[in-house]
């Protein structure tokens, strides 16, 4: 069984097309799969969500629930949004578990079970273990299920060097919303270049920059959200 190639990335129409400017449609599609109401964010527009997806790396499609998405949209800045996730971490973790319960593809069973382990570690107070497992699980899922060309296309983050962001308009809707925050999480971090350890969750600093600055409960929750989102996306795409 091969990894996913470009042919599978077809759901929902392109992110930039007028028919999908209302993100409420996306949230409704998401909520219908997990039984969560989306009315609180039904009037959100794509331009409202892009900064959260691309500049802060917050998953918003499959998780969290619509009321939390609305609270994140209404927040005045990134710091407040992180505080919201910190206050609602139990509910967001439950949202992730709800989505994981729906995963049925046989090739995703191990990934789903490890994601459960992340959630259980969080609930038990083992936040560092949760973040470390989630960061490595995310990498393993991408390596396991995406062909190399596609994986590089979706995760290569040269923004610091070239100022080029992930172009959501280049991808189908669900692909764009799922992988924009994954792209953010792959921002370059090179200790040998004396890069500062970021406070926001990153795959590379989680592996190469273990510190109190990078490791936190908020980051562990965001990492779980990312893993859950990718698994849910793949559940509908893998053959």
C-alpha positions, 0 to 999 in steps of 0.5 A, a space after each residue: 500500500 503506497 503513500 498518498 499522492 496529489 491525486 487524493 487531495 480533491 475534497 471541497 474545492 479550492 480554498 480561494 474560490 468564492 463558493 468557499 469564502 464562508 468558513 461556516 460551510 467548512 465548520 458545518 462540514 466538520 461538525 456534521 462529522 463529529 456532532 458539534 454545532 457550527 452556528 457560532 462561527 457560521 459567519 466567519 470568513 476565510 480572511 478571518 481564519 488565515 492569520 490563525 492558521 498561517 501566523 499562529 499555527 492553530 488547527 481550526 477545521 476538525 478541532 476544536 468545537 465551534 464555540 472555541 473557534 468563535 472565541 479564538 476568532 473574537 480574541 484580540 491577539 495571539 497571546 489571548 488565543 493561547 490563553 483561551 486554549 490554556 483555559 479550555 485545554 480539557 475541552 479541546 482534548 475531549 474534542 480531539 478524542 471525539 474525532 479520534 473515536 470516528 477514525 475507521 481506516 485500518 492503516 490509521 489504527 496505530 496512529 489513532 492509538 498513539 494519539 489517544 496516548 497523547 490525550 491520556 498523558 495530557 489528562 494525567 498531567 504529563 504535558 512534556 511527554 504528551 508534547 514529545 509524543 505528539 511531535 514525533 507522531 506528527 512526523 511519523 504520520 507524514 512520513 508514513 502516509 504522504 509521498 515525499 514530494 507531497 510531504 515536502 510541499 506541505 511542510 517546507 517552511 522557508 518563511 524566515 529565509 524567503 518570506 514565502 507563506 503556505 499558499 492556501 489558494 494552491 490547495 483544495 479546501 480541506 487540504 489547505 485548512 488541515 495543512 496550513 497549521 502543519 506548515 507553520 509547525 515546521 518553521 525552521 529552527 537550527 540550534 547551530 545557527 543560534 536560532 532562538 527557541 520559539 514559544 509557539 509549538 514547533 516540530 523542530 524545537 520540540 525535538 532539538 530545542 527541549 526547554 521550558 520555553 518550548 514545552 508547555 501544556 498549551 503547546 502539547 494541546 496544539 500538537 494534539 490538535 494537529 495530530 488529530 486533524 491530520 489523522 481525521 483528514 487522512 481517514 477520508 483520503 487514504 485508499 
